[in-house]
Amino acid sequence: MKKSGITIGLAVSLLILSILSLFIGVIDLDTLSLLSGDVWQLRIFIISRLPRLLALLCTGIGMSVAGLIMQQLCMNKFVSPTTGATISSAQFGILLALLFMPDSTLWGRALFAFAAAVAGTWGFVWFIQRIQFKDVVMVPLVGIMFSNIIGGITNFLAYKFEMTQALSTWLTGHFSLVLKGRYELVYLAVPLVILAFLYANHFNIVGMGRDFSKNLGVNYNVILFMGLTIAAMITASVVVVVGAVSYIGLIVPNVVSLFKGDNIRGTLADTALFGALFVLVCDMAGRIVIAPYELPIELIIGIIGSILFIMLLFYRLRGGRTSIRLGGAVK
């Protein structure tokens, strides 16, 4: 299949499954009733099903692109919001908001999550830049270590101040509580993804290293921190709305790069489409497996993501590319 055919196939599949997902749930909806103006079914469609679909798409697109940016900038295929301390930092920020501003709105908690996610991601990258021996597996292990430390502090404070139950909503990703008026923050992923596309070539250059960027007149530090900030803000906006959704930013860019290569501009659209498709399929599976009950999407993605991660790990270590390739050069 030609590369353009992959993009078209992903877009068509996403469109078909998006329409199908609108009719999957505890309450049955049918097209005729919606078109005839059935008030009850229209309310379910507008208040629950459509917001859920939009949140799913924004989550899949945003987290996949965030992972792609982090992998490019860190020159490592195993770096992502999950293994780069970004998700755990956003959760820590939410806890701080609950502790110091218990009556804060969703946007108030988001501000804390943004600040903590950006700081945590910057801290992780600052640390790995100062490690001389950067084994391909060691870098994400350092990120997991960072995540565990931040997660441990978060859990300690949650237990100490009896905030465990309040924080539990953001510890496991799920879309069951996504309703009109409670999810719009995730729309922030859209302009951030567009910004990432506009600066894709700059991310490619920075991904080749400090000296390469300097020779081409690109400010390495500015673009690096811009990219990391975009990835962190996308992740925080998702975590605040639906909770922690792991593995998307790790698995999706790796799968797409197997077919489309490592150039971020050439793979960004496909990464976004496949990410949205992956999240949508996992959510639909969670709604169907034990219907009328629902499994959290984090459980479905965790199982599938773990299997795919192990497969990718063996592939990369047995001869597949573990570093970023651009223009015939490997960094």
ZIVEN-V757695 format. One record per backbone hydrogen bond with DSSP energy under -0.5 kcal/mol. NH is the residue of the N-H (numbers start at 1). CO is the residue of the C=O. If there is no record, write none. Layout:
BEGIN
nh = {NH;NH}
co = {CO;CO}
END
This chain:
BEGIN
nh = {6;7;8;9;10;11;12;13;14;15;16;17;18;19;20;21;22;22;23;24;25;28;34;35;36;37;37;38;42;43;44;45;46;47;48;49;50;52;53;54;55;56;57;58;59;60;61;62;63;64;65;66;67;68;69;70;71;72;73;74;75;76;77;79;84;85;86;87;89;90;91;92;93;94;95;96;97;98;99;100;101;104;109;110;111;112;113;114;115;116;117;118;119;120;121;122;123;124;125;126;127;128;129;130;130;131;132;134;135;139;140;141;142;143;144;145;146;147;148;149;150;151;152;153;154;155;156;157;158;159;160;161;162;163;164;167;168;169;170;171;172;173;174;178;179;180;182;186;187;188;189;190;191;192;193;194;195;196;197;198;199;200;203;204;205;206;207;208;209;213;214;215;216;217;218;220;223;224;225;226;227;228;229;230;231;232;233;234;235;236;237;238;239;240;241;242;243;243;244;246;248;250;251;252;254;255;256;257;258;258;259;259;260;261;267;268;271;272;273;274;275;276;277;278;279;280;281;282;283;284;285;286;287;288;289;291;293;295;298;299;300;301;302;303;304;305;306;307;308;309;310;311;312;313;314;315;316;317;318;319;320;326;329;331}
co = {2;3;4;5;6;7;8;9;10;11;12;13;14;15;16;17;18;19;20;21;23;26;30;31;32;33;34;33;38;39;40;41;42;43;44;44;45;48;49;50;51;52;53;54;55;56;57;58;59;60;61;62;63;64;65;66;67;68;69;70;71;71;322;76;80;82;81;81;85;86;87;88;89;90;91;92;93;94;95;96;97;101;105;106;107;108;109;110;111;112;113;114;115;116;117;118;119;120;121;122;123;124;125;126;127;128;130;132;133;135;136;137;138;139;140;141;142;143;144;145;146;147;148;149;150;151;152;153;154;155;156;157;159;158;158;163;164;166;167;168;168;244;242;175;177;47;179;183;184;185;186;187;187;188;189;190;191;192;193;194;195;197;199;200;201;202;203;205;206;209;210;211;212;214;213;218;219;220;221;222;223;224;225;226;227;228;229;230;231;232;233;234;235;236;237;238;238;239;170;244;246;247;247;248;250;251;252;253;254;255;255;256;256;257;263;264;267;268;269;270;271;272;273;274;275;276;277;278;279;280;281;282;283;284;285;288;290;286;173;296;296;297;298;299;300;301;302;303;304;305;306;307;308;309;310;311;312;313;314;316;315;329;326;324}
END
